[in-house]
């Protein structure tokens, strides 16, 4: 990543949405802006409460954000000493050391490169027996609640609008917003998009543990990072279409004042 990418950009004001939508020239600049905001949130939370509680995401989109954060730690400008993390999701079942686990992803992209205490890096456990999955998920929610909730949730968006692995459902907005952390089935579009890692649709692990919508929407700041032309249609639907559980990311508009959308020009292309 270049050390000083171009600044933003343009700020979109959408009649349909109160959300802050910042558009950057390219994915590097959007990722740098996300990292800048994360650094600020860590500093503010540590100053206010002595700790920062971060909700983190996996996938292709945040890789550059983690590169940027790791570079700042290496250069001495950032520390994860007072940080606790909770990841959005994990495949189920999966071993933590499996090359395709999100535990492995986080280790590779962030945890091995920063001074985060291992016992403060929480990822849902893809090895719990199925009979214990709901208790494990409830415990994950209690840990976040006991930590005072998330200071930040970093999000990506699936092509079906999912946030974490909260896939589209036929539920009321209120019921969807209250969903706890739980075991879920992956949506067909999610499985197609996971072919990048798994090699074929049939090889994709079809279930996952996901942080619930309640916890995501409860974060004090939400950063939604979306880049590339494949996200343009769903970004426009989430920001301009109806608020509905059929488009999970549209629920971010129910808490619009604490959400910042960081887009590159290709992902913003259908916003007008
Ligand atoms: P991606 O995934 O970053 O790999 O596009 C985003 C998501 O599904 O949330």
Boltz pocket constraint, residues with backbone or C-beta under 6 A from the ligand:
constraints:
  - pocket:
      binder: B
      contacts: [[A, 58], [A, 59], [A, 60], [A, 61], [A, 62], [A, 155], [A, 156], [A, 157], [A, 158], [A, 159], [A, 162], [A, 163], [A, 164]]
      max_distance: 6.0
